[in-house]
Amino acid sequence: MQIKLFSAIISILTGATLGWIFSIFENHLVVNGFDSAAKLIPTAAGAILLFFIYICYIYATQNREAEKNIEYQYTLLNTISKTAPVGICLIRDKSFIHVNDYFCDMIGYTREELIEKPTSIIYPTEQDFQFGLAVRQNQMRINGTGSIEAVIKCKNGTQKDVIINSTPLDKDDWSKGITFTLLDISKRKKAENELKQSYIELEKRKDAYKEAHRLEQLANVERSNFQDNMCHEIRTPLNGILGMLQILQLKISDKEDLEYIDYTMASCKRLANLLQEILEYSRLQEGRVCILHKPFCLPDIFEETRLLFELSLRQKGLDFHMDILEGIPDVLIGDHHKLQQILNNLVGNAVKFTNQGSIRIEAWPVSKNIYPEKCRILFSVSDTGIGIADDKLEYIFKAYSQADSSNTRSYDGAGLGLTIVKRLLDTIEGNIYIESKLGAGTEIIFCIEFKVPTPGIDY
């Protein structure tokens, strides 16, 4: 509006001045006899006046567009300043010239409390202010802009972590002012610190776990050594007792006394078996097991198992059946000692938990062997004993456990038989599966791979 009024006044004054000048010039031409030229003066004056008015109109229009553009830019910057989720401030001579509402809310000051105040009031210490200033100035000289993580002090004395970005309005003249944006990263810093603390705690727990694991391993070694020593120490006097009982058995003829001796010898043998199970389990637990690769005949292994339990089978009146299907080579190469231990433990369990009926061991080859130099064999040990409840099957291979874990159970043993079987199979890469029905019996199937002898090679 001011530009329009100014242009109108200038136009009027200019028109009046030109009219006066041209009237004088016209009179001068008339006086001197130039009537024709004098007649052109008003036309020229009008043309010049119109041209000048047109120039003033263009100037006024351009200034009006500039005003609109300035007004738009001001509105845009003001809107951004008000709505931006960052603190924005303009600083000149280390003092606040402009601050937005977000910045005021961030640090708790009002706009009036900040304008023309030194920027050092938002820093915890003068040292923090000087350090941040030096870093940002160095960055602005090199890159034209500066950025730094800093801590600022709020009005209430609390502190916040922020990222400060600074850019001069004129990179060649910093005295015109520098714009600052401040992003509040207090929550992020808190999360980072909590994460770092969690990591430290995790490392401490890992160290504690490693130490606990080391102590556990040490305790296991000590326990295993103690078990071995105690088993050997107990076995020595136990063998002496068995020897004396055998001598008494030869010298005593009274039937009743012989029954006492037989009962005592049976108890000693059960104790010897328990000691053997504990020793075997201890060796397996520590990995003190070597794998043999020697030739053997499977029928011989079955026969040794039958002979071992012949007396127990006869005493309980149980039938014992052995069956080796066709397709299994006469000679196999593998760890026959472990196979013998597995069969002994499984048949021993079957005898223990079967009061009537029969026990059967079978072997048959897997129908398709991938490699001709190897033979994979399935073994089965089945009985008609008491069976195992479904909810007990998952615990059956755990150490020192039996299906009947009550204090008044009727069956002797340390509960290591099937645990030893499972670990023996693990050492020779075998697997095991069990099926059982309570009151109807149990069948245990396991699979082992053996090598087949190559003709002409001495094993």
C-alpha positions as CSV (number, residue, x, y, z in Angstrom):
1,M,0.0,0.0,0.0
2,Q,2.8,2.4,0.9
3,I,4.6,1.6,-2.4
4,K,1.4,2.3,-4.4
5,L,0.9,5.7,-2.6
6,F,4.5,6.6,-3.1
7,S,4.3,5.8,-6.9
8,A,1.1,7.9,-7.3
9,I,2.7,10.9,-5.6
10,I,5.8,10.6,-7.7
11,S,3.7,10.4,-10.9
12,I,1.7,13.5,-10.0
13,L,4.8,15.5,-9.1
14,T,6.6,14.4,-12.2
15,G,3.7,15.1,-14.4
16,A,3.3,18.7,-13.0
17,T,7.0,19.4,-13.3
18,L,7.2,18.1,-16.9
19,G,4.1,20.2,-17.7
20,W,5.7,23.4,-16.4
21,I,9.0,22.7,-18.2
22,F,7.3,22.0,-21.5
23,S,5.0,25.1,-21.2
24,I,8.1,27.3,-20.8
25,F,9.8,25.5,-23.7
26,E,6.7,25.9,-25.9
27,N,6.4,29.7,-25.2
28,H,10.1,30.1,-26.1
29,L,9.6,28.4,-29.5
30,V,6.5,30.6,-30.3
31,V,8.3,33.8,-29.4
32,N,11.2,32.7,-31.7
33,G,8.9,31.8,-34.6
34,F,8.9,28.0,-34.3
35,D,5.1,27.6,-34.3
36,S,5.2,24.1,-35.9
37,A,7.7,22.8,-33.4
38,A,5.8,24.3,-30.6
39,K,2.7,22.3,-31.6
40,L,4.7,19.0,-31.0
41,I,5.6,19.9,-27.5
42,P,2.4,18.7,-25.8
43,T,2.5,15.4,-27.7
44,A,6.1,14.7,-26.7
45,A,5.3,15.7,-23.1
46,G,2.4,13.3,-23.0
47,A,4.4,10.5,-24.4
48,I,7.2,11.0,-21.9
49,L,4.7,11.3,-19.1
50,L,3.0,8.0,-20.1
51,F,6.4,6.3,-20.3
52,F,7.3,7.4,-16.8
53,I,4.0,6.4,-15.5
54,Y,4.5,2.9,-17.0
55,I,7.9,2.6,-15.4
56,C,6.4,3.5,-12.0
57,Y,3.7,0.9,-12.6
58,I,6.2,-1.8,-13.3
59,Y,8.3,-0.9,-10.3
60,A,5.2,-0.9,-8.0
61,T,4.1,-4.3,-9.4
62,Q,7.5,-5.9,-8.9
63,N,7.7,-4.6,-5.4
64,R,4.2,-5.9,-4.7
65,E,5.3,-9.4,-5.8
66,A,8.4,-9.1,-3.6
67,E,6.3,-8.1,-0.7
68,K,4.1,-11.2,-1.2
69,N,7.1,-13.5,-1.5
70,I,8.7,-12.0,1.6
71,E,5.4,-12.4,3.5
72,Y,5.1,-16.0,2.3
73,Q,8.6,-16.8,3.3
74,Y,8.0,-15.2,6.7
75,T,4.8,-17.2,7.2
76,L,6.6,-20.5,6.1
77,L,9.5,-20.0,8.4
78,N,7.3,-19.0,11.3
79,T,5.1,-22.1,10.8
80,I,8.2,-24.4,10.6
81,S,9.6,-22.7,13.7
82,K,6.4,-23.3,15.6
83,T,5.6,-26.8,14.5
84,A,9.1,-28.4,14.2
85,P,9.7,-31.1,16.8
86,V,13.2,-29.6,17.5
87,G,14.4,-26.5,19.3
88,I,15.3,-23.6,17.0
89,C,17.0,-20.5,17.9
90,L,18.9,-17.6,16.3
91,I,22.1,-16.4,18.0
92,R,24.1,-13.2,17.4
93,D,27.1,-12.2,19.5
94,K,26.6,-15.3,21.7
95,S,23.1,-14.1,22.7
96,F,19.6,-15.4,21.8
97,I,17.8,-13.3,19.2
98,H,15.0,-15.7,18.4
99,V,13.7,-18.9,19.9
100,N,10.8,-21.2,19.1
101,D,8.2,-22.5,21.5
102,Y,9.6,-26.1,21.4
103,F,13.0,-24.8,22.5
104,C,11.3,-22.9,25.4
105,D,9.3,-26.0,26.4
106,M,12.5,-28.1,26.2
107,I,14.5,-26.1,28.7
108,G,11.6,-24.5,30.8
109,Y,12.3,-20.9,30.0
110,T,9.9,-18.4,28.5
111,R,10.8,-16.5,25.3
112,E,11.2,-13.3,27.3
113,E,13.6,-14.9,29.7
114,L,15.9,-16.0,26.8
115,I,15.8,-13.1,24.3
116,E,19.1,-11.1,24.5
117,K,20.4,-13.4,27.2
118,P,23.8,-15.1,26.7
119,T,23.7,-18.7,25.4
120,S,25.9,-19.9,28.2
121,I,23.0,-20.0,30.6
122,I,21.8,-23.3,29.1
123,Y,25.2,-25.0,29.6
124,P,25.9,-26.8,32.9
125,T,29.4,-25.2,33.2
126,E,31.4,-22.5,31.4
127,Q,33.8,-25.2,30.4
128,D,31.1,-27.1,28.6
129,F,30.0,-23.9,26.8
130,Q,33.6,-23.0,25.7
131,F,34.3,-26.6,24.5
132,G,31.0,-26.9,22.5
133,L,31.6,-23.4,21.0
134,A,35.2,-24.3,19.9
135,V,34.1,-27.6,18.3
136,R,31.2,-26.1,16.4
137,Q,33.3,-23.1,15.2
138,N,36.0,-25.5,13.9
139,Q,33.4,-27.6,12.1
140,M,31.7,-24.5,10.5
141,R,35.0,-23.2,9.2
142,I,35.7,-26.6,7.5
143,N,32.2,-27.8,6.5
144,G,30.0,-24.7,6.7
145,T,28.0,-26.4,9.5
146,G,28.6,-27.8,12.9
147,S,27.1,-30.7,14.9
148,I,27.9,-31.9,18.4
149,E,26.3,-34.0,21.1
150,A,26.1,-31.9,24.3
151,V,24.3,-31.7,27.7
152,I,22.2,-28.6,28.3
153,K,20.8,-27.3,31.6
154,C,17.1,-26.7,32.1
155,K,15.7,-23.9,34.2
156,N,14.8,-26.3,37.0
157,G,18.3,-27.6,37.2
158,T,17.8,-30.9,35.3
159,Q,20.0,-31.8,32.4
160,K,19.1,-33.1,28.9
161,D,21.2,-34.8,26.2
162,V,20.8,-33.0,22.8
163,I,22.4,-32.9,19.4
164,I,23.2,-29.3,18.4
165,N,23.4,-28.4,14.7
166,S,24.6,-24.9,13.9
167,T,24.7,-23.0,10.5
168,P,25.7,-19.3,10.0
169,L,23.3,-17.2,8.1
170,D,26.2,-15.9,6.0
171,K,29.2,-18.2,5.9
172,D,31.4,-15.2,5.2
173,D,30.1,-13.0,8.0
174,W,29.1,-14.8,11.2
175,S,28.2,-11.5,12.8
176,K,24.9,-11.6,11.0
177,G,23.8,-14.5,13.1
178,I,23.9,-18.3,13.5
179,T,20.9,-20.6,13.5
180,F,20.8,-23.5,15.9
181,T,18.6,-26.6,16.0
182,L,18.6,-28.8,19.2
183,L,17.2,-32.4,19.0
184,D,16.4,-33.9,22.4
185,I,18.0,-37.4,22.6
186,S,17.6,-37.9,26.4
187,K,15.3,-41.0,25.9
188,R,17.7,-42.5,23.4
189,K,20.7,-41.9,25.7
190,K,18.8,-43.4,28.6
191,A,18.0,-46.5,26.5
192,E,21.7,-46.7,25.4
193,N,22.8,-46.5,29.0
194,E,20.3,-49.1,30.1
195,L,21.5,-51.3,27.2
196,K,25.1,-50.8,28.1
197,Q,24.3,-51.6,31.7
198,S,22.4,-54.7,30.6
199,Y,25.4,-55.8,28.5
200,I,27.8,-55.3,31.5
201,E,25.4,-57.3,33.7
202,L,25.2,-60.0,31.0
203,E,29.0,-60.1,30.8
204,K,29.1,-60.5,34.6
205,R,26.6,-63.3,34.4
206,K,28.5,-65.0,31.6
207,D,31.7,-64.8,33.8
208,A,29.7,-66.1,36.7
209,Y,28.2,-68.9,34.6
210,K,31.7,-69.8,33.3
211,E,33.0,-69.9,36.8
212,A,30.0,-71.9,38.0
213,H,30.4,-74.3,35.1
214,R,34.1,-74.7,35.9
215,L,33.3,-75.4,39.5
216,E,30.6,-77.8,38.4
217,Q,33.1,-79.6,36.2
218,L,35.6,-79.7,39.0
219,A,32.9,-81.0,41.4
220,N,32.0,-83.7,38.8
221,V,35.6,-84.8,38.5
222,E,35.9,-84.9,42.3
223,R,32.7,-86.8,42.6
224,S,33.7,-89.2,39.9
225,N,37.0,-89.8,41.5
226,F,35.3,-90.3,44.9
227,Q,32.9,-92.8,43.3
228,D,35.7,-94.7,41.6
229,N,37.7,-94.8,44.8
230,M,34.8,-95.8,47.0
231,C,33.6,-98.5,44.5
232,H,37.1,-100.0,44.3
233,E,37.5,-99.8,48.1
234,I,34.1,-101.4,48.7
235,R,34.8,-104.1,46.0
236,T,37.9,-105.3,47.8
237,P,36.2,-106.4,51.1
238,L,33.2,-107.5,49.1
239,N,35.3,-109.9,47.1
240,G,36.8,-111.2,50.4
241,I,33.3,-111.8,51.8
242,L,32.2,-113.7,48.6
243,G,35.4,-115.8,48.9
244,M,34.7,-116.6,52.5
245,L,31.1,-117.5,51.7
246,Q,32.2,-119.8,48.9
247,I,34.5,-121.6,51.4
248,L,31.7,-121.9,53.9
249,Q,29.4,-123.2,51.2
250,L,31.9,-126.1,50.6
251,K,32.3,-126.9,54.3
252,I,28.7,-126.6,55.6
253,S,26.2,-129.4,54.8
254,D,23.2,-128.1,56.8
255,K,20.5,-127.2,54.3
256,E,19.2,-124.2,56.3
257,D,22.6,-122.8,56.7
258,L,23.3,-123.2,53.0
259,E,20.1,-121.2,52.3
260,Y,21.4,-118.4,54.5
261,I,24.8,-118.5,52.6
262,D,23.1,-118.5,49.2
263,Y,21.0,-115.5,50.2
264,T,24.0,-113.6,51.5
265,M,26.0,-114.4,48.3
266,A,23.1,-113.2,46.2
267,S,23.0,-109.9,48.2
268,C,26.8,-109.5,47.7
269,K,26.4,-110.1,43.9
270,R,23.7,-107.5,43.7
271,L,25.9,-105.0,45.5
272,A,28.8,-105.9,43.1
273,N,26.5,-105.2,40.2
274,L,25.5,-101.8,41.6
275,L,29.2,-100.9,42.1
276,Q,29.8,-101.9,38.5
277,E,26.9,-99.8,37.2
278,I,28.2,-96.8,39.1
279,L,31.7,-97.2,37.8
280,E,30.5,-97.6,34.2
281,Y,28.3,-94.5,34.5
282,S,31.2,-92.5,36.0
283,R,33.5,-93.5,33.1
284,L,30.8,-92.6,30.5
285,Q,30.1,-89.3,32.2
286,E,33.8,-88.3,31.9
287,G,34.2,-89.6,28.4
288,R,36.8,-92.1,29.5
289,V,35.6,-94.6,26.9
290,C,37.5,-96.0,23.9
291,I,35.8,-97.5,20.9
292,L,37.1,-100.9,19.7
293,H,37.0,-102.1,16.1
294,K,37.5,-105.8,16.3
295,P,35.9,-108.8,14.5
296,F,33.3,-110.8,16.4
297,C,30.5,-113.2,15.8
298,L,27.0,-112.1,16.8
299,P,25.8,-115.6,17.9
300,D,28.7,-115.7,20.4
301,I,27.5,-112.4,21.9
302,F,23.9,-113.7,22.3
303,E,25.2,-116.9,23.8
304,E,27.3,-115.1,26.4
305,T,24.2,-113.1,27.4
306,R,22.2,-116.2,27.8
307,L,24.8,-117.9,29.9
308,L,25.2,-114.9,32.2
309,F,21.5,-114.9,33.1
310,E,20.8,-118.7,32.9
311,L,20.6,-119.1,36.6
312,S,18.3,-116.2,37.2
313,L,16.1,-117.3,34.3
314,R,15.9,-120.8,35.8
315,Q,15.1,-119.5,39.3
316,K,12.2,-117.4,38.0
317,G,11.0,-120.0,35.5
318,L,11.3,-117.7,32.5
319,D,11.7,-118.8,28.9
320,F,14.6,-117.3,26.9
321,H,14.6,-117.1,23.1
322,M,17.3,-115.9,20.7
323,D,16.8,-115.2,17.1
324,I,19.2,-113.9,14.4
325,L,17.6,-113.4,11.0
326,E,19.2,-114.2,7.7
327,G,21.3,-111.5,6.0
328,I,23.6,-110.7,8.9
329,P,27.2,-111.5,8.1
330,D,28.9,-114.3,10.1
331,V,31.6,-111.9,11.1
332,L,31.2,-108.2,12.0
333,I,33.7,-105.5,13.0
334,G,32.9,-103.2,15.8
335,D,33.0,-102.7,19.6
336,H,31.6,-106.1,20.7
337,H,32.3,-105.2,24.4
338,K,29.8,-102.3,24.3
339,L,27.3,-104.4,22.4
340,Q,27.7,-107.1,25.2
341,Q,27.2,-104.4,27.9
342,I,24.1,-103.1,26.2
343,L,22.5,-106.5,25.9
344,N,23.5,-107.4,29.4
345,N,21.9,-104.3,30.8
346,L,18.7,-104.7,28.8
347,V,18.3,-108.4,29.5
348,G,19.1,-107.8,33.1
349,N,16.3,-105.2,33.3
350,A,14.0,-107.6,31.6
351,V,14.8,-110.4,34.0
352,K,14.4,-108.1,37.0
353,F,11.0,-106.8,36.0
354,T,9.5,-110.1,34.6
355,N,8.0,-112.5,37.0
356,Q,6.4,-114.9,34.5
357,G,6.4,-115.5,30.8
358,S,9.4,-115.1,28.5
359,I,12.3,-112.9,27.3
360,R,13.4,-112.6,23.7
361,I,16.4,-111.1,22.0
362,E,16.4,-110.7,18.2
363,A,18.6,-109.2,15.5
364,W,17.8,-108.5,11.9
365,P,19.6,-106.5,9.2
366,V,18.2,-103.2,7.8
367,S,16.7,-104.0,4.4
368,K,18.8,-101.5,2.5
369,N,22.4,-100.7,3.4
370,I,23.8,-97.7,1.5
371,Y,27.4,-99.0,1.7
372,P,28.2,-102.7,1.1
373,E,31.2,-102.5,3.4
374,K,28.8,-101.7,6.3
375,C,25.9,-103.5,7.9
376,R,23.3,-101.8,10.0
377,I,21.5,-104.1,12.5
378,L,18.4,-103.7,14.5
379,F,18.3,-105.4,17.9
380,S,15.2,-106.1,20.0
381,V,15.0,-107.1,23.7
382,S,11.4,-107.8,24.7
383,D,9.8,-109.2,27.8
384,T,6.3,-110.0,29.3
385,G,7.0,-108.1,32.5
386,I,5.3,-105.4,34.4
387,G,5.7,-102.8,31.6
388,I,6.0,-99.0,32.0
389,A,3.3,-96.4,32.2
390,D,3.2,-93.8,29.3
391,D,3.9,-90.9,31.6
392,K,7.1,-92.6,32.9
393,L,8.7,-93.2,29.5
394,E,10.2,-89.8,29.2
395,Y,12.2,-90.3,32.4
396,I,13.3,-93.9,31.8
397,F,16.8,-92.9,30.4
398,K,17.6,-90.4,33.1
399,A,20.2,-91.3,35.7
400,Y,19.2,-92.9,39.0
401,S,15.6,-93.2,38.0
402,Q,13.1,-96.1,37.7
403,A,9.5,-96.3,36.6
404,D,8.7,-97.0,40.2
405,S,10.6,-94.3,42.2
406,S,8.8,-94.8,45.5
407,N,10.8,-95.7,48.6
408,T,9.0,-99.0,48.9
409,R,9.7,-100.2,45.3
410,S,10.1,-103.9,45.0
411,Y,13.0,-104.0,42.6
412,D,16.7,-103.5,43.4
413,G,19.1,-101.4,41.3
414,A,20.6,-97.9,41.1
415,G,18.5,-96.9,38.1
416,L,21.5,-96.6,35.9
417,G,21.0,-99.5,33.5
418,L,19.1,-97.7,30.7
419,T,21.2,-94.5,31.2
420,I,24.3,-96.5,30.6
421,V,22.7,-98.2,27.6
422,K,21.8,-94.7,26.1
423,R,25.3,-93.3,26.7
424,L,27.0,-96.4,25.3
425,L,24.8,-96.1,22.1
426,D,25.7,-92.4,21.9
427,T,29.4,-93.2,21.9
428,I,29.0,-95.6,19.0
429,E,26.5,-93.4,17.1
430,G,23.5,-95.8,17.7
431,N,20.0,-94.9,18.6
432,I,17.3,-96.5,20.8
433,Y,13.5,-96.7,20.9
434,I,11.2,-98.1,23.6
435,E,7.6,-99.4,23.5
436,S,5.8,-100.5,26.6
437,K,2.4,-101.2,27.9
438,L,1.7,-101.3,31.6
439,G,1.1,-104.8,32.8
440,A,1.9,-106.4,29.3
441,G,5.6,-106.0,28.9
442,T,8.3,-103.9,27.2
443,E,10.2,-104.0,24.0
444,I,13.4,-102.0,23.5
445,I,14.8,-101.6,20.0
446,F,18.2,-100.2,19.2
447,C,20.3,-99.9,16.0
448,I,24.0,-100.1,15.5
449,E,26.1,-99.9,12.4
450,F,29.1,-102.4,12.0
451,K,31.7,-102.8,9.4
452,V,31.8,-106.0,7.2
453,P,35.3,-107.6,6.9
454,T,37.0,-107.2,3.5
455,P,38.6,-110.4,2.2
456,G,42.4,-110.5,2.4
457,I,42.6,-107.9,5.2
458,D,43.8,-108.9,8.6
459,Y,41.8,-107.3,11.4
